[in-house]
């Protein structure tokens, strides 16, 4: 089961890193488009407003993607170190990841399978529960 937790941690780090990379690409593309539109666009025809709108939308998307991706990286690092708090965070993120079809859904299902397994308690240092109790 330790191998599954390690794999899940690595997948969470990779999933979060892809989100951060996507956020950076959006920031560069939207910022570049805003700058080019401002520099090459017709003056006085609202070019400044369009450039501002592109910059604001690009920055907003960047922040949203970054805020959604960084917890995945944090949970992945915690899972790789077998931290009990990472199990809780990864379970919460698994629920959100289910909505990101198709890769996030697969990650969410795998996360629930690994982290809800009864055998995973010992990996995180949780003492076994008494039988019949």
Protein Blocks (a to p, Z undefined) as FASTA:
>chain_A
ZZmmmmmmmmmmmmmmmmmmmmmmmmmmmmmmmmmmmmmmcehilmmmmmmmmmmmmmmm
mmmmmmmmmmmmmmmmmmmnopaklmmmmmmmmmmmmmmcfklmmmmmmmmmmmmpmklm
mmnopacddehZZ
